[in-house]
């Protein structure tokens, strides 16, 4: 049984859901429930973005593509976020730039908090157990594990380089 509840016309409820979701720079537009999952249609609050190459602010939207991102479960239901991936045009560099959202690492299909959660579960469960619980393929769990490990190594390296600089 699939129950579709659209809350677009029900503004106070959407504000409440946005608060509950607690992700920076986005708002819930609508929400769809099924027996084992919840998906949120999100809107990005800013009109434009800063160019990563020249720091110019641009609102020249070139194209928008919908992406689906996995987030941490709520009440043992799988959570999915439907987001626009926006591409802007920077007149200064004459380049197309893809917006980066704070809570998703570059080119990932999971929120940072979901990847961190999976990574921390690997202390207690093995890859097969997580794969079954989360309905992720074994390769997906391994991929998350590798991504977070590499990220932590990089952060650790940056941190030790910084402390080395301070010591001198
Ligand atoms: Zn630029």
Boltz pocket constraint, residues with backbone or C-beta under 6 A from the ligand:
constraints:
  - pocket:
      binder: B
      contacts: [[A, 51], [A, 52], [A, 53], [A, 54], [A, 55], [A, 56], [A, 90], [A, 91], [A, 92], [A, 93], [A, 94]]
      max_distance: 6.0
